Amino acid sequence: MWVTAFVLRTTSYESIAACLAANGLVTERATTPTFRQRRFTDADEQRYAVQAVAAAGDDPSGKETDGYFHTTLYLSRPAEDATAFPLTDLIPHS
């Protein structure tokens, strides 16, 4: 089984990845590209997102600073599949 998740960059995926690992799946994070979601509803929501992304150690420049939530792709699957089909082959520039 493979699990793909597009996670807002304002949110941690660690607890879900840990749960999947307990069930034998390895989780990889695509570093690029991000995936644009929706516009912010107001300036407060944008400020929150920019601060949360920066606090998580990611750069909000050109993404959240431009007015949109962005997501990161996470792919969880058995280790043998991760070895046989590297994420960088599935999503170039990851």
BELSULBEL-V177376 format. One record per helix or strand. SS is the DSSP state (A for helix, B for strand). FROM is the first residue (numbers start at 0). TO is the last residue. If there is no record, write none. Layout:
((SS,FROM,TO) (SS,FROM,TO))
//
This chain:
((B,2,7) (A,13,21) (B,24,28) (B,34,38) (A,42,54) (A,63,65) (B,67,77) (A,78,83) (A,86,89))
//
